[in-house]
Amino acid sequence: GQQVMQIPQYQHVQEGEDFTTYCNSSTTLSNIQWYKQRPGGHPVFLIQLVKSGEVKKQKRLTFQFGEAKKNSSLHITATQTTDVGTYFCAGPNSWGKLQFGAGTQVVVTP
Amino acid sequence: DADVTQTPRNRITKTGKRIMLECSQTKGHDRMYWYRQDPGLGLRLIYYSFDVKDINKGEISDGYSVSRQAQAKFSLSLESAIPNQTALYFCATSDRRADTGELFFGEGSRLTVL
């Protein structure tokens, strides 16, 4: 069955630095979604990408969908303490239901 | 007030006990879901419902059952809880009319089975 994998599992970042987290699917995806979960909180929708090669920006966050629609990335520039949390990608599986990756837990050091 | 409300928020129970987690929503969405979150495993779908008369198993439905009492209410039951069902459970909703399949999550219910 489909697998959605995220790397790295943990990301320690110095405040002000940039980092990227990656999401890879074993199958082609019709779309991919990204969610953020703050510590002790619930997942919150960030964005959905649909088109091959699509790039979308939200302030310091840049989301990209690969040309083959099997991978995606989230790049954060000038990391702030408010970026702390776990970032999940999710893509629809063969029955159309969202399958989540294991997430990238981001820790920001002041 | 939260649009998706889960009760209880925390529950400690013993092996073999029956447990019900409840979810209600005021978003008017037709689709509701139950997910389970374990460290390092992300979110896994237990059951989902697209309307009151529609119930579907997700990837990890064994040991769980659900009831869609109304469009706004979707409850998850553990008939005989076991320790490996200790996890954080999330209810979520989505709107079939939306451009995206965005999920709206509740605050979560942390269940500990001793």
Interface residues (C-beta under 8 A of the other chain):
Chain A: Q6 Q9 N31 Q33 Y35 G41 H42 P43 V44 F45 Q48 F88 A90 P92 K97 L98 Q99 F100 G101 A102 G103
Chain B: Y35 G40 L41 G42 L43 R44 L45 Y48 G58 E59 F90 T100 G101 E102 L103 F104 F105 G106 E107 G108
